[in-house]
Amino acid sequence: MHRVLPALLCTAPLLACSTQSSEAPGSDAPDATASHDRDDGGHGHGGATHGHGHHGGGDHGDNGHGYKGHRFEDPQDWVDHFESPEREAWQKPDAVVAKLAPARDAKIADLGAGTGYFAVRFAAAAPAGQVFAVDIEPGMVEYIDARAERDGLTNLAAHLGQPDGPALPEPVDLAFMCDVFHHLADPQAYFEAVAGSLREGGRVAIVDFRKQLPDDAPGPPEAMRMSADAIVEIMEAAGYALVGRELELLEYQYLLVFERA
Ligand SMILES: C[S@@+](CC[C@H](N)C(=O)[O-])C[C@H]1O[C@@H](n2cnc3c(N)ncnc32)[C@H](O)[C@@H]1O
């Protein structure tokens, strides 16, 4: 049982916080997740099954590579799934990037970037900035580097991360993570490590699947899914404060935004 989010203390003018449970419908004010006007961003679950169990690790435990669930070794196994038009309809990647509104020169890390689905969009949104697309799977890292070269995205670089932290080459204004949190073996330790790579005023944005979803929803099985409240609790333990949350932007997922407490 996860606790209901307490009333939030809003210290920045652009933040509007609600007191409702993160599992209930509702949304913050439109700017709740946007950049604070300073120099500061599935599983690609394309189908209804998420594919858990198809690539080993069907027990949702550690898959022997430092994270939970199945592996994402070969990008060719996943690219159609992650980049499908069906996913785009509910994932709304452009709306997510627009909501986060990174500055043109922002430095952004896409943590668990997969095939670069969000990373390429962040690179387009921050043409004078730099995007680090981090993944733990060497195959994904190679794939993203090739994609950046093919698409002429000179501000996008792939980076091999570790299970316990991204080991970013330089601090970032925005650390973004979509559909990866529930795979982390020790999310608190992971985001304690991320905190050391955030620039002054830097944000962490997390998108993941709601705990309560219809049976035919895309994404991981219920046993793997985490409520927004559970993620907030872990992030607070890791030294962050919730500064924005979007509960209605996406059909199946929440978007949570944190800053260092
Ligand atoms: C479901 S995919 C999501 C890909 C991408 N974020 C998207 O939305 O399309 C999960 C990705 O997270 C990666 N991953 C899992 N654990 C990780 C970790 N500790 N650090 C970095 N990447 C990780 C996997 O290799 C995989 O590419």
The ligand as an SDF file (V2000), in Angstrom:
LIG
                    3D

 27 29  0  0  0  0  0  0  0  0999 V2000
   11.3760   -0.0390  -21.9450 C   0  0  0  0  0  0  0  0  0  0  0  0
   12.8480    0.5890  -22.5800 S   0  0  0  0  0  0  0  0  0  0  0  0
   12.5080    2.3210  -22.6690 C   0  0  0  0  0  0  0  0  0  0  0  0
   13.2820    2.9990  -23.7650 C   0  0  0  0  0  0  0  0  0  0  0  0
   12.9970    4.4850  -23.9300 C   0  0  0  0  0  0  0  0  0  0  0  0
   13.1120    5.2040  -22.6860 N   0  0  0  0  0  0  0  0  0  0  0  0
   11.6400    4.7180  -24.5340 C   0  0  0  0  0  0  0  0  0  0  0  0
   10.7940    5.3230  -23.8790 O   0  0  0  0  0  0  0  0  0  0  0  0
   11.4410    4.3170  -25.6840 O   0  0  0  0  0  0  0  0  0  0  0  0
   13.9070    0.4520  -21.1740 C   0  0  0  0  0  0  0  0  0  0  0  0
   15.3660    0.7650  -21.5000 C   0  0  0  0  0  0  0  0  0  0  0  0
   16.0420    1.0070  -20.2760 O   0  0  0  0  0  0  0  0  0  0  0  0
   17.3020    0.4010  -20.3410 C   0  0  0  0  0  0  0  0  0  0  0  0
   17.7660    0.2270  -18.9500 N   0  0  0  0  0  0  0  0  0  0  0  0
   17.3570   -0.6630  -18.0260 C   0  0  0  0  0  0  0  0  0  0  0  0
   18.0040   -0.4710  -16.8770 N   0  0  0  0  0  0  0  0  0  0  0  0
   18.8410    0.5770  -17.0630 C   0  0  0  0  0  0  0  0  0  0  0  0
   19.7810    1.2640  -16.2450 C   0  0  0  0  0  0  0  0  0  0  0  0
   20.0060    0.9220  -14.9710 N   0  0  0  0  0  0  0  0  0  0  0  0
   20.4610    2.3060  -16.7820 N   0  0  0  0  0  0  0  0  0  0  0  0
   20.2570    2.6850  -18.0590 C   0  0  0  0  0  0  0  0  0  0  0  0
   19.3820    2.0570  -18.9030 N   0  0  0  0  0  0  0  0  0  0  0  0
   18.6890    1.0260  -18.3950 C   0  0  0  0  0  0  0  0  0  0  0  0
   17.0820   -0.8520  -21.1430 C   0  0  0  0  0  0  0  0  0  0  0  0
   18.2740   -1.3620  -21.7040 O   0  0  0  0  0  0  0  0  0  0  0  0
   16.0940   -0.3640  -22.1940 C   0  0  0  0  0  0  0  0  0  0  0  0
   16.7390    0.1240  -23.3500 O   0  0  0  0  0  0  0  0  0  0  0  0
  1  2  1  0
  2  3  1  0
  2 10  1  0
  3  4  1  0
  4  5  1  0
  5  6  1  0
  5  7  1  0
  7  8  2  0
  7  9  1  0
 10 11  1  0
 11 12  1  0
 11 26  1  0
 12 13  1  0
 13 14  1  0
 13 24  1  0
 14 15  1  0
 14 23  1  0
 15 16  2  0
 16 17  1  0
 17 18  1  0
 17 23  2  0
 18 19  1  0
 18 20  2  0
 20 21  1  0
 21 22  2  0
 22 23  1  0
 24 25  1  0
 24 26  1  0
 26 27  1  0
M  CHG  2   2   1   9  -1
M  END
$$$$
